[in-house]
Amino acid sequence: MIDYASTVTVAAYLGERLRQAGVSHLFGVPGDFNLNLLDGLAEVPGLRWTGSPNELGAGYAADAYARTRGLAALITTYGVGELSAINAVAGSAAEDAPVLHIVGSPRTGTVAAGALVHHTLADGDFGHFHRAYAEISVTTEVLTADRAGEQIDAVIVAARRERKPAYLSVPQDLALHHIPAAPLREPLKITSDPIAVRGFSAAVRELLTRAERPVLVVGQLAARYRLGERIAGLGLPMVTQLAAKGVIDEGTPGYLGDYAGTMLDPVPAAAVDAADVVLHLGSVQTAELTGFFSARPIDDRTVWTSATVSGVGEQRFEDVLFPDAVEAVAAALGASPAATVGASPAATVGASPTASAPHSGPDDDELTQAGLWRALQEWLPEHTALIADTGTAYWGALSLRLPAGTTFVGQPIWNSIGWALPAVLGQGLAEPDRRPVLMIGDGAAQMTIQELGTIAAAGLRPVILLLNNRGYTIERALQSPQAVYNDVTPWNWRALVAGLTGPETDYHHAATPTELDKALRGAGDHPDRLAFIEVQLDAYDTPPLLRRLAERATAAAKGAS
């Protein structure tokens, strides 16, 4: 128990604040500058250390954890460690994942003296890496003895509020420094400006007064805040951006499908184009998410929301947190005729997404992309977490109609290959009752396969489908398919998996539809075992949606030149 009238170490204060925010796992790699910090955090009840083979994998795991828990803690050492993680943290910034990156740094006296110590550029400037992180963090702090508690509170509030990474440097000599415990008595609160919320709701209500065909466009912030069910209950026709696939149960009445302008199914695109008011709930207008900017643009008939700012057309309402913005929209609908539009023609345009047609060829055919996704559609259980890496894995998985209670986890903005394998670790620890199902290419897996050992050691039992197409098939689809740089070195995956995970893993090789069906059934029948299925595919076979993406990307590149 904490004696609030006394003092605690900086590490204990930080650990308690993390615990209060829902964090129970710490990701990272130890180094001499963060050992005092790690020793102090080890004394905090309810926090579990999960060490990774490298900082990049730890950062990817923290990213996935943050998406579900609302905050994650990544701990690295100064210089070499924090720079190894910077790609992962940049991805968290792009994907709205609130990761608190905690860096153990040299002693305050060492920094003040400009000493030429290890893990530095040997120039006496200890601010290089802090400045680098300022570019991708919502806020940064280097702890001082007199303000440590205040600084810790500030970075945690900022990360949770903005749904972005924050950076905290903890000098080696301050980790076990004592500070007052009294502030820990009250958990940190994050609130909106109530006047701004009311103003936003009134503006939405006014816009909807004459609306006959409003449509919701649901984006990734709805996933970060776990608000899919609440948004579905608003009763309007709705579409989801690719970054929000699975946020809305795909069997929900009025759900029209995934929306990326004219690049996807024409039914959602037609509904959005025909709408007289479009309500964007947490959407992001990037190239891939808008079908290379073929989606309807934001205009004066648009409601838009972000993590902390919302608006109607050019009207802006600052300090409106996303959950409060959703409630403001709900309140506006309650006072508007638009609240009854669930029965309007827009809500029933077209049919809901359907599963692929059944396999009709011989059972000993070579497995194709079409056959792979058909088999997955038939097998995928309810209440799982489908995690898809950048490439054919992601663009194929988008074709699936997700079973009830299944979440979809991808990285469609940052697109860093290899992210998804460590993401299994973060997702699995964040939601231990939801079995992860991973789709990842062989080239991507070669980036981060070490994390498979961490996954097994953590007691997780995912189903991993490795799509072995002998290289970077997504790059082949974009340009120079025969180029040698798109090949990867072939690996013995069976031996590698055995070496990383031991005898508790079931390895399967699937080169035909029959072999894949058998492997999937085996994985489903043994949820207590890690299943690794190597799926053999042609190097040039791609899902239809990826071909469409490649065509759009090529056209966009030519148009920009």
Secondary structure as GFF3:
##gff-version 3
##sequence-region A 1 561
A	DSSP	beta_strand	7	9	.	.	.	ID=ss1
A	DSSP	alpha_helix	10	20	.	.	.	ID=ss2
A	DSSP	beta_strand	25	28	.	.	.	ID=ss3
A	DSSP	three_ten_helix	32	34	.	.	.	ID=ss4
A	DSSP	alpha_helix	35	41	.	.	.	ID=ss5
A	DSSP	beta_strand	48	51	.	.	.	ID=ss6
A	DSSP	alpha_helix	55	69	.	.	.	ID=ss7
A	DSSP	beta_strand	72	77	.	.	.	ID=ss8
A	DSSP	alpha_helix	80	84	.	.	.	ID=ss9
A	DSSP	alpha_helix	86	94	.	.	.	ID=ss10
A	DSSP	beta_strand	99	105	.	.	.	ID=ss11
A	DSSP	alpha_helix	108	113	.	.	.	ID=ss12
A	DSSP	alpha_helix	128	134	.	.	.	ID=ss13
A	DSSP	beta_strand	140	142	.	.	.	ID=ss14
A	DSSP	alpha_helix	148	162	.	.	.	ID=ss15
A	DSSP	beta_strand	166	171	.	.	.	ID=ss16
A	DSSP	beta_strand	178	180	.	.	.	ID=ss17
A	DSSP	three_ten_helix	182	185	.	.	.	ID=ss18
A	DSSP	alpha_helix	194	208	.	.	.	ID=ss19
A	DSSP	beta_strand	214	218	.	.	.	ID=ss20
A	DSSP	alpha_helix	220	224	.	.	.	ID=ss21
A	DSSP	alpha_helix	228	232	.	.	.	ID=ss22
A	DSSP	beta_strand	238	240	.	.	.	ID=ss23
A	DSSP	three_ten_helix	242	244	.	.	.	ID=ss24
A	DSSP	beta_strand	255	258	.	.	.	ID=ss25
A	DSSP	three_ten_helix	261	263	.	.	.	ID=ss26
A	DSSP	alpha_helix	266	274	.	.	.	ID=ss27
A	DSSP	beta_strand	277	281	.	.	.	ID=ss28
A	DSSP	three_ten_helix	288	290	.	.	.	ID=ss29
A	DSSP	beta_strand	302	305	.	.	.	ID=ss30
A	DSSP	beta_strand	309	312	.	.	.	ID=ss31
A	DSSP	beta_strand	315	318	.	.	.	ID=ss32
A	DSSP	alpha_helix	322	334	.	.	.	ID=ss33
A	DSSP	three_ten_helix	337	343	.	.	.	ID=ss34
A	DSSP	three_ten_helix	345	348	.	.	.	ID=ss35
A	DSSP	alpha_helix	369	379	.	.	.	ID=ss36
A	DSSP	beta_strand	384	388	.	.	.	ID=ss37
A	DSSP	alpha_helix	392	397	.	.	.	ID=ss38
A	DSSP	beta_strand	407	409	.	.	.	ID=ss39
A	DSSP	alpha_helix	420	430	.	.	.	ID=ss40
A	DSSP	beta_strand	435	441	.	.	.	ID=ss41
A	DSSP	alpha_helix	442	448	.	.	.	ID=ss42
A	DSSP	alpha_helix	451	457	.	.	.	ID=ss43
A	DSSP	beta_strand	463	468	.	.	.	ID=ss44
A	DSSP	alpha_helix	473	478	.	.	.	ID=ss45
A	DSSP	three_ten_helix	484	486	.	.	.	ID=ss46
A	DSSP	alpha_helix	493	501	.	.	.	ID=ss47
A	DSSP	three_ten_helix	502	504	.	.	.	ID=ss48
A	DSSP	beta_strand	505	510	.	.	.	ID=ss49
A	DSSP	alpha_helix	513	525	.	.	.	ID=ss50
A	DSSP	beta_strand	530	536	.	.	.	ID=ss51
A	DSSP	alpha_helix	544	560	.	.	.	ID=ss52
###
